[in-house]
């Protein structure tokens, strides 16, 4: 839900430019500045640039941890007689053009 708020035209223009550079909406940029300012007031011993970097990193998606397998583990699970899934049907398509046969 959005709420309209009147702001100074200069602040709006600054937010528009920053939003474009930071790949945010104008509202998102102003919200980010508010969060940085609020965190800076709550943590006066921390530099605002540090707070901004932390907030930016917290908003980025975290990488999903993938399972790690050794070659030996993968080969132990391999069954050459197993039926291929529909996803692997492309392996049965003959090469075209100058593909190595």
C-alpha positions as CSV (number, residue, x, y, z in Angstrom):
1,X,0.0,0.0,0.0
2,X,1.4,3.4,-0.9
3,X,0.9,6.7,0.7
4,X,1.4,10.0,-1.1
5,X,3.9,12.4,0.6
6,X,4.9,15.8,-0.6
7,X,8.6,16.3,-0.9
8,X,10.9,19.1,-2.1
9,X,11.4,19.1,-5.9
10,X,15.2,19.1,-5.5
11,X,15.0,16.0,-3.3
12,X,12.8,14.3,-5.8
13,X,15.3,15.0,-8.6
14,X,18.2,13.8,-6.5
15,X,16.3,10.6,-5.8
16,X,15.4,10.2,-9.4
17,X,19.1,10.4,-10.5
18,X,20.2,8.1,-7.6
19,X,17.4,5.6,-8.3
20,X,18.5,5.3,-11.9
21,X,22.1,4.7,-10.9
22,X,21.2,2.3,-8.2
23,X,18.6,0.4,-10.2
24,X,15.8,1.3,-7.8
25,X,12.5,3.0,-8.1
26,X,12.3,6.6,-6.9
27,X,10.2,5.5,-4.0
28,X,12.6,2.7,-3.3
29,X,15.5,5.1,-3.3
30,X,13.8,7.4,-0.9
31,X,13.0,4.4,1.4
32,X,16.6,3.4,1.2
33,X,17.8,6.9,2.2
34,X,15.3,6.8,5.1
35,X,16.6,3.5,6.3
36,X,20.2,4.7,6.1
37,X,19.3,7.9,8.0
38,X,17.4,6.0,10.7
39,X,20.2,3.5,11.1
40,X,22.8,6.3,11.3
41,X,20.8,8.1,14.0
42,X,20.6,4.8,15.9
43,X,24.3,4.0,15.4
44,X,26.1,7.4,15.5
45,X,29.5,5.6,15.8
46,X,29.2,4.0,12.3
47,X,29.9,5.9,9.1
48,X,26.8,6.4,6.9
49,X,28.6,4.8,3.9
50,X,29.2,1.6,6.0
51,X,25.5,1.5,6.9
52,X,24.5,2.0,3.3
53,X,26.7,-0.8,2.2
54,X,25.3,-3.1,4.8
55,X,21.7,-2.3,4.0
56,X,22.5,-2.8,0.3
57,X,24.1,-6.2,0.9
58,X,21.2,-7.3,3.1
59,X,18.7,-6.5,0.2
60,X,20.6,-8.7,-2.3
61,X,19.5,-12.3,-2.7
62,X,21.7,-14.8,-0.8
63,X,23.2,-17.5,-3.0
64,X,21.7,-20.9,-2.5
65,X,24.2,-23.3,-1.1
66,X,24.6,-26.2,-3.6
67,X,25.6,-29.7,-2.5
68,X,29.2,-30.5,-3.2
69,X,30.1,-33.9,-4.7
70,X,33.4,-35.5,-5.6
71,X,33.8,-37.2,-9.0
72,X,34.1,-40.5,-7.2
73,X,30.7,-40.0,-5.5
74,X,29.1,-39.1,-8.8
75,X,30.6,-42.0,-10.6
76,X,29.4,-44.4,-7.8
77,X,25.8,-43.2,-8.4
78,X,26.1,-43.5,-12.1
79,X,24.1,-46.3,-13.8
80,X,24.8,-46.6,-17.5
81,X,21.7,-48.8,-17.9
82,X,19.4,-46.2,-16.2
83,X,16.6,-44.8,-18.4
84,X,17.2,-41.2,-19.5
85,X,14.7,-38.5,-18.5
86,X,12.8,-36.5,-21.0
87,X,15.2,-33.6,-20.3
88,X,18.1,-35.7,-21.7
89,X,16.3,-36.5,-25.0
90,X,18.4,-33.9,-26.8
91,X,21.3,-36.4,-26.4
92,X,19.6,-38.6,-29.0
93,X,19.3,-35.9,-31.6
94,X,21.8,-36.4,-34.5
95,X,24.3,-33.5,-35.1
96,X,23.6,-30.9,-37.8
97,X,25.8,-28.7,-39.9
98,X,29.5,-29.0,-39.3
99,X,29.1,-30.6,-35.9
100,X,31.6,-33.4,-35.1
101,X,30.1,-36.8,-35.4
